[in-house]
Amino acid sequence: MSLLKKITLPLLISSAFYSQFSAAATESYAMDPNHTSVVIAWTHFGFSHPTANVSNITGNIDFDSASVGKSKVDVSIPLNTIDTHVDALTTEFKSAEYFDVAKYPTATFKSTKVVSKGKNKMDVYGDLTIKDITKPVVLHAVLNKQGMHPMVKKQAVGFDATTTFKRSEFKLDKYVPAVSDEVKLTISTEAYAK
């Protein structure tokens, strides 16, 4: 065997193994609506910080722990599930004065890039769409755990993430500034390998 073949063959084999490993490194996960929550918080005339919950969240997470920059997130948020814990306010939030869920039933978040911040922390840049208005936001995310889930017997990931945005940018500006324009969004999720 020539010297060229002796050098080239191992390199080709190594390259093939590396390509397979790299392709397998990004795992696709489906978010579990039963273990995913979205909490919205705001300031009410400076006196309190009420919250509202949105449920039945669905989405996909493509996560690569070895190369976080290859990761992607795509989330669907059904706004008709919003619950402010005050019946009259929940009805108001669903009306045309706020989210207008009859016309715009779903908000979405789609990542554009993910940047590792070290120690299981990352910034997820993406587009938030509410009422057909799209604005850039950054989710500050923490990987809680990655591994085999003891109940569902699948590989799983769990994340917490927060972001803030101005609701007026999405035409949700009633009572601004007495009721804060800035809103905090907190997300917690478990997602299972597909």
N, C-alpha and C positions, 0 to 999 in steps of 0.2 A: 504494500500500500504506500502510495506516495506521501511525502510530508504534507503536501497541500490537503490531501484527503484526510490525513490523521488530524489535522487542525480543524478543517471545515466541518467534518461529520459531527464531532462533539458540540461544536457551536450551533449547528442546525438543530440537533436534538435538544440542547439547552434552550434554544430560542422557542422551539415548539412547546416545551413544558412551561416556559415562562408565559407564553401567550395564553395557554389554557388556564394557568393560574390567574393571570390578570383578568381574563374574561369572567372567571368564576368569582372574583373578589367582590364585585358589586352584586349585592343581594337585593331582590325586590320583595317588599313587604306590603301587605294590605293593612291599613289602619282598622282597628276593631272599634266599631261605634259604641260598644258596651263599655269600653275602657278608654274612651277619648272624651275629653271635656274642653269646652271653650268658655271662658269666663270674661265678661266685659265689665270694666269698672270705670267710674267717673266721679267727679266731685260735684256735690249737690249744694249749691249756694255757699260753699266753703264749710258747711256744717258736717257733712258725712260723705262716705264713699260707697254708694250703692253698687250692687252688682246684678248682672243678668247672665243667665246660662243659655247656651245653645247646645242642643243634643243631636244625636244621629249623624255625627260627623263621619264622612268617608274620605278615603284618599289613598295615595300610594307613596311609599318612600323607597327610593333606590339608595342604598347606603353602602359605602365602601370605607370601612374603618381604616384600611391601610392607605387610602388616598381619598381623603374626605372631599376634595374638590370635584370628584367624579359623582358625588351624591346629588340626588334630585328629590323634590317634594312637590306633590300636586294634591291639594285639599279642596273638598267641596263642603260648604257650610249651609245647611238648610235653614234659612232665617225664619221660616214659619214655625220652627220649634223654639224660638226665643221665649224665655221665661224670666220676667223681672221680679217675680215673687209678689207683685202687686197687680191684681187682675186688671184694673183700669189702665195702668201703665203698659202692661203687656199688650192690651188691645190697641193702645195708642202707638206703641212701637211698630206694630204690624200694619198700621194704617198708612195712607199716602203721606201723612205728615212726617213720617220717619222712613222706615225701610220699604214700605209699599210692597209687602210680600205677595200680593195678588199679581203684581206686574213683574216683580224681581224676586222670585222665591229663593234664589241661591246666591251666596257670595262664594268667591273662590280665591285661593292663593296658589300661585305657581312660581316655583323658585327659578331664578336666573343664574345664580351661582352660590356655592357654599364655601366658606373660608374657615379653616381650622384656627381656633384660638388657643389650642393646647388644653391638656387635662380634661378631655371629654367635652370641651366647649367649642361651639362653632357659631358663626354668624351666617344665617340663611337669608340671602338677598332675594327679593322676588316681587311679584306684582299682586296686589290685593285689589279685587274687583267687587264693588258693592254698587247696586243700582246701575249697572253697566258703565260705571266710572272706574277706571284703573289707575292706581297710584303705586309708586314703589315704596316698600317697607322693608325693614330688616328684623328678622326674628333672631333673638339671642337665645340659642338653644343649648341644652345640656343633655348629653347621652346618659341616661340613668343606668341602663343595663343592656347588655347584648348577650344572647345565649339561648340555650334550650329552655322553652317555657314548660314548667312542670305539669300544667294542666292540659294545654292543647297539644303537647308533644311535638311542637314545631320550633324552629329557630325564631327568635323574637327580638325586637328592639323596643326600648322605651325612652321617650324624650319628654322634657319639659321645655317650653319656650315662651318668651314674652316679647311684646312689641308695643309701641305707642304710635298713635296717629291722630290727626285732627279730623274730627267727624265732619266739620264744615266742608272739607275737600270732597266729601261724598254726598253733599246736599242733605246733610243731617244736622242742620245748624239751629234748630229751634232752641230758644233760651240761651244761646251763646251771647255773652261770656258768663252770665250768672251761673249757669250750669256748664261745667268745663267743656271747652272745645276739645281738649286733649283726652283721649280715651286710651285705657290700657287693656290689652288683650293678653290673656294667659291661656296657654294650651298645654294639656298633658295627654299623652297618648301611648298606647301599646299597639304594636303592629307585628303581624305574623307573616312568616315567609310564605310565599305563594306556592 
